[in-house]
Amino acid sequence: MDAERRVGVAVDFSACSKKALKWAVDNVVRDGDHLILITVQPEASYEHGDIQLWEVTGSPLIPLTEASDPNVMKKYHVKPDPETLDILNTIAKQKQVVVLFKVYWGDAREKICEAIDKIPLSCLIIGNRGLGKIKRAIMGSVSNHVVNNGSCPVTVVKIAVNEH
């Protein structure tokens, strides 16, 4: 299994998910690994036929070269930011890592746990928005749900309050 480790990072292109990605690149990803970015979009409108096809299974695995093309990602309703793409292009070259994206639609908590099993992932790194107790109780914590329900090792990279 080490020969083809699949390291997942949950991303929404926020500051905390970029921090989790940087942490994963610096501390977990090794030469030859597959780095798979999992992004979950809200339930999509069904005007777009492709999304209907992928609603249950998620998108196909999207190579970094395609994910870097705004026209390709537009059909998935995903806009990777330049900083994230720069991090990914650098790691792909430096460590010869295969970088892939997988897009899901729906509840992030459920879809990330589903991705762990379906891809399958060797481990997952996820950011933590640092919600207070009240907000976390009302909105629910994606990272907490994944830690408690995911079937692989999950690392939560916490963002400091002053980093928001």
Disulfide bonds with the S-S distance in Angstrom:
none
